[in-house]
Structure formats: structure tokens, C-alpha cells
């Protein structure tokens, strides 16, 4: 069985019919995505050697067909689902973030912001084609949250100043700066 993600979608050659992708793969099959997640996990308080996150499944259900918007253009629709293992920015512990991405893209070779059609999102590609693998990897990389934290405060181990300092007063350089600025007024 060949990998459906190796298929190339061209914006210059029309697709006859509908091309469906119903496929599962692992995060480790996407090199750039793996690098992005690995760099986030480096910030963990206690980094784990476990690479379980690399074997996390990505469920891909997409359809590619042509739509006529004055010219025939490839339309990619469907959904991509997975879970990312990331570092909580508050407590630096592992957090599992579920990702469910509805896809409704028109692939094009130039900016289409002036287009009045709001039914689709436009995805500009370099050249006249893109592999399904690269398209999905780009979409997944853009879905990695910039700032991740636990949803419920009770799951997050954020320490208060008195817990960390045993009641001693701490002087922050930022509070000193604030005091200096306030004294100048």
C-alpha cells in the first residue's frame, strides 16, 4: 500500500474527480513538526527520555477536488486530529493538547486577500504544486500553540512567592525599576 501523503497536488493541472485521504501516521513521520515539538519539550522542568510523543497518531481525513472560482483551483477539505505533548509555560510539566483542525483550503499561487469569497481559506504555495505530506506538516506546525498551560488551575503546580522563599521578602529588579520610575514623577 502506498502512502497517500506522497501524492502531489498541482494548482496548474486539474484533478479529475475527488481524491480522498483517510490515513493515520505518527508525528515522527513529520521531521519539521517533530523538531518544533522537541524544542518545546526541552523547557520541561524534568525532561523525560520517553519519546512517546513521537508515536502519537495523526488521524487525517481529507478530500481534494477542483472548484471553479473563475479558474479551476484545488480545494482541500476535511479534518486533521492529533494530540501534542507540550511544556506548560506556568509549571514546566508535560501537558497533552488535543488538536482538531477543520480544513477548508483553496490552494493558490498568489495572494487572494482581495477575493470576496469567504467560503474558503486560501493557502498560498510556492511553485505550482505541493505534496500532501508538506501541506499537512505546515498546517500542523501552525497549529502548535505559542503559549500552552493547563486548562484547570488545580492541575498546574505554580508556586507562590511565600512557598518558594519561606516567607522571606524578595526584591525583583522589575519592582525596583517601577519604584524608580514612580519616584521621578
VEXKE-638477 format. One line per 8 residues: number of its first residue (from 0); their letters; for each residue x, y, z of N, C-alpha, C. Coordinates in pm, 1 decimal. Example, Ala and Ser with C-alpha at 12.3 -4.5 7.8 and 13.67 -1.06 7.14 Angstrom:
<atoms>
0 = as = 1319.0:-569.0:780.0:1230.0:-450.0:780.0:1320.0:-330.0:780.0 ~ 1285.0:-225.0:708.0:1367.0:-106.0:714.0:1290.0:3.0:787.0
</atoms>
This chain:
<atoms>
0 = xxxxxxxx = 84.5:-118.0:0.0:0.0:0.0:0.0:88.6:123.7:0.0 ~ 67.4:214.4:-92.4:148.1:335.2:-99.1:95.3:439.3:-0.3 ~ 182.4:529.4:37.7:147.8:634.5:131.9:72.0:744.4:57.9 ~ -54.4:771.7:95.2:-131.1:875.4:25.5:-75.1:1015.6:47.5 ~ 10.3:1033.5:149.2:68.0:1164.9:173.8:178.5:1199.0:75.5 ~ 223.9:1100.5:-1.1:326.4:1127.7:-101.3:266.4:1185.3:-229.5 ~ 135.3:1191.9:-236.5:67.5:1247.9:-354.2:96.9:1396.6:-366.6 ~ 105.2:1440.6:-490.8:132.1:1580.3:-521.8:3.0:1645.1:-571.1
8 = xxxxxxxx = -28.1:1763.2:-517.4:-143.6:1839.4:-563.8:-90.2:1956.6:-644.4 ~ -135.2:1967.5:-767.9:-89.7:2073.2:-858.2:-197.5:2179.0:-872.5 ~ -154.9:2304.5:-876.7:-252.6:2410.9:-898.5:-268.1:2442.5:-1046.8 ~ -184.5:2382.1:-1128.8:-193.8:2406.9:-1272.8:-261.5:2293.4:-1348.7 ~ -263.1:2173.8:-1292.5:-325.7:2059.1:-1359.0:-452.5:2020.1:-1281.4 ~ -567.8:2030.5:-1344.3:-693.2:1997.9:-1275.0:-698.2:1851.7:-1229.2 ~ -766.5:1831.7:-1119.2:-787.9:1697.8:-1064.5:-919.8:1646.9:-1120.8 ~ -919.2:1525.3:-1171.4:-1045.6:1468.7:-1219.7:-1108.1:1390.1:-1105.4
16 = xxxxxxxx = -1228.2:1426.8:-1069.5:-1297.3:1358.4:-960.8:-1254.2:1408.9:-824.3 ~ -1261.4:1318.0:-727.1:-1227.2:1351.5:-588.9:-1118.4:1256.8:-542.7 ~ -1013.9:1312.4:-483.2:-906.3:1232.1:-426.3:-923.3:1233.3:-275.2 ~ -943.2:1116.7:-214.0:-965.7:1107.4:-69.9:-842.1:1054.5:0.5 ~ -815.6:1112.0:117.8:-706.9:1066.9:203.8:-769.2:1032.0:338.0 ~ -765.6:905.9:374.0:-811.3:857.8:504.8:-695.4:776.0:557.7 ~ -614.8:838.3:643.5:-484.6:780.8:675.5:-445.6:815.3:818.5 ~ -373.3:724.1:881.0:-314.8:750.8:1012.2:-164.0:735.8:1002.2
24 = xxxxxxxx = -94.1:827.1:1066.0:51.6:820.1:1071.2:96.1:873.3:1206.4 ~ 224.6:877.0:1228.9:278.8:920.5:1358.0:351.7:1053.2:1342.1 ~ 359.3:1127.4:1450.5:425.7:1257.2:1449.0:569.3:1244.8:1400.0 ~ 637.2:1135.3:1433.8:777.5:1120.4:1394.9:796.4:1114.7:1243.7 ~ 688.9:1094.7:1167.6:698.1:1093.2:1022.0:704.6:1233.9:962.4 ~ 689.3:1335.4:1048.0:697.5:1475.2:1006.0:818.8:1537.9:1075.4 ~ 928.9:1548.8:1004.7:1056.5:1591.1:1062.9:1051.2:1731.6:1122.5 ~ 998.8:1827.8:1049.1:995.8:1966.2:1097.9:901.8:1980.0:1217.6
32 = xxxxxxxx = 787.6:1914.4:1212.9:693.9:1917.2:1325.3:759.3:1855.7:1448.2 ~ 829.2:1745.3:1430.8:899.0:1679.6:1542.6:1001.6:1774.0:1604.3 ~ 1071.3:1850.9:1522.0:1170.0:1946.1:1573.1:1103.7:2056.7:1654.1 ~ 989.5:2106.2:1608.0:917.9:2211.7:1679.5:873.0:2162.3:1816.8 ~ 816.1:2044.0:1821.8:767.6:1989.2:1949.3:885.2:1956.0:2040.5 ~ 992.3:1898.6:1985.6:1109.9:1865.9:2066.6:1169.3:1991.6:2128.9 ~ 1173.0:2101.3:2055.7:1228.3:2225.1:2111.9:1140.1:2278.0:2224.0 ~ 1008.0:2258.3:2215.3:919.1:2299.0:2323.7:939.9:2210.8:2446.2
40 = xxxxxxxx = 958.2:2080.8:2425.7:974.0:1987.7:2537.9:1108.3:2004.1:2608.9 ~ 1204.0:2071.6:2546.1:1332.0:2098.5:2612.3:1314.8:2186.5:2735.6 ~ 1203.5:2259.2:2744.0:1179.6:2351.7:2854.0:1117.9:2284.1:2976.3 ~ 1091.8:2155.1:2968.7:1032.0:2085.5:3082.7:1124.2:2091.5:3203.8 ~ 1064.2:2100.3:3320.7:1142.4:2103.3:3444.6:1220.4:1972.8:3461.8 ~ 1155.6:1862.4:3435.8:1219.4:1731.1:3441.9:1201.9:1663.4:3307.2 ~ 1290.4:1693.2:3212.4:1274.2:1632.9:3079.6:1275.6:1480.8:3087.3 ~ 1184.6:1421.8:3013.5:1175.1:1276.5:3012.1:1246.5:1224.0:2888.8
48 = xxxxxxxx = 1308.2:1111.0:2904.3:1372.9:1047.8:2789.8:1273.2:972.7:2703.9 ~ 1152.2:960.5:2754.7:1047.6:887.1:2685.2:1007.1:962.2:2558.0 ~ 1014.6:895.8:2446.3:976.3:955.7:2319.5:836.2:913.6:2277.6 ~ 749.9:892.2:2376.7:613.5:850.0:2349.3:542.6:950.9:2258.3 ~ 576.7:1077.7:2271.9:511.2:1181.8:2193.3:537.6:1164.1:2043.5 ~ 652.0:1104.5:2008.3:684.7:1081.9:1867.3:590.5:980.8:1801.8 ~ 536.6:890.6:1883.4:448.1:786.2:1832.1:300.6:823.5:1839.8 ~ 272.2:948.1:1875.2:134.1:995.3:1881.7:73.8:990.8:1741.4
56 = xxxxxxxx = -45.6:935.7:1730.4:-110.1:920.9:1599.5:-168.2:1052.5:1549.1 ~ -160.8:1070.2:1418.9:-225.8:1180.5:1349.2:-331.2:1116.6:1259.0 ~ -455.8:1153.9:1280.0:-567.1:1099.9:1201.3:-603.3:1202.6:1094.0 ~ -587.6:1163.7:968.7:-607.1:1254.8:855.3:-724.0:1205.4:771.2 ~ -824.1:1289.2:755.8:-938.9:1258.9:670.2:-962.0:1381.9:582.6 ~ -913.4:1372.9:459.2:-921.6:1486.8:367.6:-974.8:1445.0:231.7 ~ -1031.1:1541.7:162.3:-1071.4:1525.3:23.4:-1011.8:1639.0:-57.2 ~ -962.9:1605.6:-175.3:-908.4:1706.5:-265.8:-989.2:1698.4:-394.6
64 = xxxxxxxx = -1040.9:1812.2:-437.5:-1116.2:1819.8:-562.5:-1099.0:1960.5:-618.4 ~ -1135.7:1979.0:-740.7:-1128.6:2111.0:-803.0:-1259.9:2184.9:-782.5 ~ -1249.5:2315.5:-760.2:-1366.3:2403.1:-758.4:-1340.6:2512.9:-859.9 ~ -1445.6:2564.1:-916.1:-1433.0:2667.9:-1017.4:-1460.3:2803.6:-953.4 ~ -1356.9:2883.9:-940.0:-1368.6:3020.8:-888.8:-1320.4:3118.2:-996.5 ~ -1376.2:3103.9:-1112.1:-1328.2:3177.2:-1227.8:-1225.7:3093.9:-1303.1 ~ -1139.7:3030.5:-1227.8:-1046.8:2930.7:-1281.0:-1056.2:2809.1:-1190.7 ~ -1017.2:2694.7:-1241.5:-1022.7:2570.9:-1163.7:-908.7:2569.1:-1062.4
72 = xxxxxxxx = -943.2:2551.9:-933.9:-843.3:2553.0:-826.4:-864.3:2434.1:-734.2 ~ -754.1:2375.5:-680.7:-767.9:2262.4:-587.8:-826.8:2306.6:-453.8 ~ -923.4:2230.0:-407.9:-988.0:2254.3:-279.6:-959.3:2134.9:-188.8 ~ -901.0:2161.7:-72.8:-870.2:2057.5:25.5:-963.3:2078.3:144.2 ~ -1042.2:1975.4:177.0:-1136.0:1986.5:289.1:-1130.3:1859.8:373.2 ~ -1173.1:1872.5:497.8:-1175.6:1758.0:587.5:-1128.2:1796.4:725.6 ~ -1058.1:1702.7:790.2:-1015.1:1725.9:928.4:-885.5:1651.0:957.2 ~ -804.3:1712.3:1042.3:-681.3:1650.3:1092.0:-689.5:1653.4:1244.2
80 = xxxxxxxx = -665.4:1537.7:1307.6:-672.4:1527.2:1454.3:-546.3:1461.4:1508.0 ~ -500.2:1513.3:1621.0:-387.4:1453.7:1691.3:-381.5:1511.6:1831.4 ~ -279.2:1475.1:1905.7:-250.9:1534.6:2035.8:-102.9:1566.0:2041.1 ~ -71.5:1686.1:2089.4:67.6:1726.9:2104.5:106.8:1718.7:2251.9 ~ 225.4:1668.2:2278.4:283.7:1674.1:2411.0:366.3:1802.5:2414.2 ~ 332.6:1894.9:2506.8:399.3:2024.7:2513.3:435.7:2056.9:2657.9 ~ 513.0:2162.6:2676.2:551.3:2207.0:2809.5:455.7:2316.5:2855.4 ~ 396.6:2298.2:2974.5:312.9:2402.2:3034.1:404.9:2520.6:3066.3
88 = xxxxxxxx = 366.7:2639.4:3024.8:451.1:2756.5:3044.8:446.0:2808.9:3188.2 ~ 351.4:2759.4:3268.5:344.4:2800.2:3409.3:426.9:2709.7:3499.3 ~ 408.7:2578.9:3486.0:473.2:2485.5:3579.3:583.6:2401.6:3515.5 ~ 601.6:2412.2:3385.8:704.6:2338.8:3311.2:690.6:2187.0:3322.3 ~ 566.2:2141.4:3330.9:535.0:1998.6:3330.2:470.9:1965.1:3195.1 ~ 468.3:1837.7:3162.5:410.2:1794.3:3035.9:259.6:1816.4:3034.5 ~ 211.8:1862.3:2922.5:68.5:1879.1:2901.7:35.5:1816.2:2766.6 ~ -79.1:1751.4:2758.8:-122.8:1690.7:2633.1:-234.8:1778.5:2577.7
96 = xxxxxxxx = -211.4:1834.7:2460.4:-305.9:1927.0:2397.9:-370.5:1859.4:2277.4 ~ -502.8:1839.4:2283.5:-574.6:1779.1:2170.7:-589.2:1883.1:2059.9 ~ -562.7:1838.6:1939.0:-571.3:1925.8:1822.6:-673.2:1867.6:1725.6 ~ -773.7:1945.2:1691.5:-873.8:1907.7:1592.6:-883.7:2023.7:1493.8 ~ -835.4:2000.4:1373.6:-828.0:2106.6:1274.1:-923.4:2083.3:1158.7 ~ -1029.5:2163.5:1149.1:-1112.8:2155.8:1028.9:-1036.6:2222.5:914.5 ~ -1034.3:2159.0:800.6:-959.7:2208.7:684.9:-1059.3:2246.0:575.2 ~ -1043.2:2366.1:521.0:-1125.7:2412.8:410.1:-1041.3:2511.7:329.0
104 = xxxxxxxx = -946.9:2457.9:253.3:-846.3:2539.9:186.7:-858.4:2536.3:34.6 ~ -829.6:2650.0:-24.4:-808.5:2658.8:-168.5:-658.8:2681.5:-186.8 ~ -594.6:2595.1:-264.2:-451.2:2610.3:-290.2:-433.2:2706.4:-407.6 ~ -346.2:2805.6:-388.6:-325.5:2904.8:-494.1:-178.7:2946.5:-497.7 ~ -141.9:3017.0:-603.0:-2.2:3055.6:-621.9:24.0:3202.8:-592.2 ~ -77.5:3275.4:-551.2:-59.3:3416.7:-518.9:-159.2:3457.8:-411.8 ~ -135.5:3573.5:-356.0:-220.6:3626.8:-250.5:-361.3:3651.3:-303.2 ~ -460.2:3608.4:-228.8:-600.2:3623.2:-271.7:-681.9:3700.6:-168.9
112 = xxxxxxxx = -618.2:3789.7:-93.7:-691.5:3864.2:8.5:-802.7:3949.9:-50.2 ~ -784.2:3995.0:-174.3:-884.6:4079.5:-237.0:-1005.3:4000.4:-286.7 ~ -997.7:3868.0:-282.6:-1107.6:3784.0:-327.1:-1222.7:3794.3:-226.9 ~ -1342.3:3812.8:-275.9:-1458.1:3831.7:-188.4:-1520.9:3700.1:-143.4 ~ -1466.5:3587.1:-184.1:-1522.6:3457.8:-147.8:-1477.2:3420.7:-6.8 ~ -1570.7:3421.1:87.6:-1538.7:3391.3:227.5:-1565.2:3245.7:264.9 ~ -1601.1:3163.4:169.0:-1628.9:3022.7:198.8:-1502.3:2942.9:226.1 ~ -1388.2:2991.1:175.1:-1263.6:2915.1:182.4:-1152.0:2999.4:243.2
120 = xxxxxxxx = -1053.2:2929.0:298.1:-926.8:2991.9:334.5:-830.9:2964.6:219.4 ~ -751.8:3063.8:186.2:-657.2:3047.2:75.4:-520.2:3011.6:131.2 ~ -456.8:2914.5:71.3:-325.4:2866.0:112.3:-230.0:2887.4:-4.9 ~ -143.8:2985.2:10.7:-50.8:3018.5:-96.5:68.1:2923.9:-92.3 ~ 100.7:2866.4:-206.0:214.5:2774.5:-214.0:317.2:2829.8:-312.4 ~ 441.1:2793.1:-289.1:547.7:2831.1:-381.8:552.9:2728.2:-493.1 ~ 567.8:2774.2:-614.2:568.6:2681.5:-727.7:427.0:2649.1:-768.9 ~ 414.6:2540.3:-842.9:281.5:2505.3:-892.7:225.0:2378.3:-830.6
128 = xxxxxxxx = 296.0:2322.2:-728.9:243.0:2200.9:-664.8:299.7:2188.4:-523.8 ~ 233.7:2102.7:-445.8:277.3:2073.9:-308.9:238.7:1930.2:-277.8 ~ 322.7:1861.8:-201.1:287.4:1725.1:-160.3:189.8:1733.1:-43.4 ~ 103.3:1634.7:-32.8:8.8:1629.2:79.1:84.5:1625.5:211.9 ~ 198.0:1556.0:214.3:279.7:1548.0:334.3:322.9:1687.6:380.0 ~ 377.2:1766.8:287.9:423.8:1901.5:323.2:308.9:1993.0:363.0 ~ 196.9:1981.8:295.3:79.8:2063.1:328.8:32.9:2032.7:470.5 ~ 17.7:1905.8:502.9:-29.3:1867.6:636.1:72.4:1907.4:742.1
136 = xxxxxxxx = 201.0:1890.1:713.2:303.2:1929.8:810.4:298.6:2080.4:837.0 ~ 282.8:2162.2:733.4:272.7:2306.9:752.1:150.6:2342.5:836.9 ~ 37.8:2279.6:808.2:-84.5:2305.4:884.0:-64.6:2268.0:1031.1 ~ -2.7:2152.7:1057.1:19.1:2108.3:1195.2:117.4:2199.8:1268.7 ~ 223.4:2243.2:1202.2:319.6:2333.3:1267.1:250.8:2464.1:1306.3 ~ 166.1:2516.0:1218.5:95.2:2640.0:1251.0:-6.5:2622.2:1364.1 ~ -45.9:2498.7:1392.3:-143.3:2474.8:1498.4:-78.2:2452.5:1635.1 ~ 55.5:2445.2:1640.8:123.0:2429.8:1770.1:103.9:2559.7:1848.2
144 = xxxxxxxx = 42.8:2553.3:1965.9:18.8:2675.9:2042.8:150.3:2743.3:2082.8 ~ 151.3:2876.4:2078.4:269.9:2950.5:2119.9:285.2:2950.7:2271.8 ~ 172.8:2953.7:2342.0:174.6:2956.4:2489.0:76.5:2850.8:2537.5 ~ 128.3:2748.4:2601.8:44.0:2638.7:2648.6:45.0:2635.6:2800.1 ~ -72.1:2615.8:2857.1:-81.4:2596.5:3002.2:-198.6:2503.5:3030.8 ~ -198.1:2448.2:3151.8:-306.6:2358.7:3190.7:-439.0:2435.1:3189.8 ~ -546.0:2366.2:3153.6:-678.3:2428.8:3149.6:-726.9:2463.3:3290.2 ~ -712.0:2370.0:3381.8:-758.3:2390.4:3519.0:-639.7:2428.2:3607.6
152 = xxxxxxxx = -658.2:2531.7:3687.9:-550.6:2578.1:3776.1:-503.0:2468.0:3871.4 ~ -595.2:2377.4:3911.0:-558.2:2273.8:4007.9:-455.6:2175.4:3951.5 ~ -449.0:2159.7:3819.7:-351.8:2069.1:3759.4:-213.1:2131.2:3749.6 ~ -207.3:2262.1:3760.3:-83.3:2334.4:3738.1:-14.6:2362.0:3872.4 ~ 110.6:2325.5:3882.6:186.1:2342.2:4005.8:264.4:2473.3:4003.1 ~ 193.6:2583.9:4018.3:258.8:2714.3:4022.2:277.4:2750.6:4168.6 ~ 398.2:2786.2:4205.0:428.9:2816.4:4344.1:414.1:2965.6:4370.1 ~ 361.1:2996.9:4489.7:352.0:3137.7:4527.4:487.4:3181.6:4582.6
160 = xxxxxxxx = 508.3:3311.3:4591.3:636.7:3365.1:4636.9:669.3:3318.6:4779.0 ~ 567.8:3313.2:4868.9:595.2:3272.7:5006.7:632.7:3125.8:5016.9 ~ 578.4:3040.9:4930.2:616.0:2899.4:4932.0:760.5:2879.4:4888.7 ~ 805.3:2957.3:4793.9:939.3:2942.3:4739.5:1044.7:3003.5:4831.7 ~ 1011.4:3113.6:4897.8:1110.9:3187.6:4976.6:1099.9:3164.1:5126.2 ~ 1009.9:3078.3:5172.4:987.5:3054.1:5315.3:953.3:3182.9:5389.5 ~ 878.4:3271.2:5324.0:832.9:3393.5:5389.0:930.0:3509.4:5379.2 ~ 1048.8:3489.0:5327.4:1143.9:3598.3:5313.3:1097.6:3692.3:5202.2
168 = xxxxxxxx = 1133.0:3817.6:5214.6:1096.2:3914.0:5112.9:1194.2:3906.0:4996.9 ~ 1139.9:3903.7:4878.0:1222.2:3904.5:4758.3:1216.5:4041.8:4693.8 ~ 1327.1:4083.1:4635.0:1329.4:4209.8:4562.7:1347.7:4178.6:4415.6 ~ 1250.9:4216.9:4339.9:1255.2:4194.7:4196.4:1316.9:4316.0:4128.5 ~ 1403.6:4295.0:4030.9:1458.9:4410.8:3960.3:1350.5:4492.0:3889.3 ~ 1239.4:4424.9:3853.5:1131.2:4496.8:3786.6:1055.2:4584.9:3885.7 ~ 1037.3:4537.7:4009.2:969.7:4621.7:4108.0:1059.4:4738.6:4146.8 ~ 1190.7:4717.2:4151.6:1283.0:4827.3:4178.4:1275.9:4931.2:4067.2
176 = xxxxxxxx = 1271.3:4888.0:3945.1:1259.3:4978.5:3831.0:1129.8:5056.0:3837.1 ~ 1021.3:4987.9:3872.1:891.4:5054.3:3884.2:897.3:5162.1:3992.4 ~ 959.8:5128.5:4105.1:971.3:5228.2:4213.2:1052.9:5348.7:4167.6 ~ 1161.4:5324.5:4093.8:1243.2:5435.0:4044.4:1163.0:5523.5:3949.7 ~ 1086.7:5463.2:3863.2:1004.3:5541.3:3769.9:898.0:5620.6:3842.6 ~ 836.8:5560.3:3946.4:733.1:5630.2:4023.5:793.0:5745.1:4103.7 ~ 915.3:5732.9:4151.6:979.5:5838.4:4231.7:1017.1:5959.5:4147.8 ~ 1032.7:5941.8:4016.4:1068.2:6052.5:3928.2:948.6:6143.8:3899.9
184 = x = 829.1:6097.6:3926.8:708.7:6176.5:3895.3:687.6:6289.4:3992.6
</atoms>
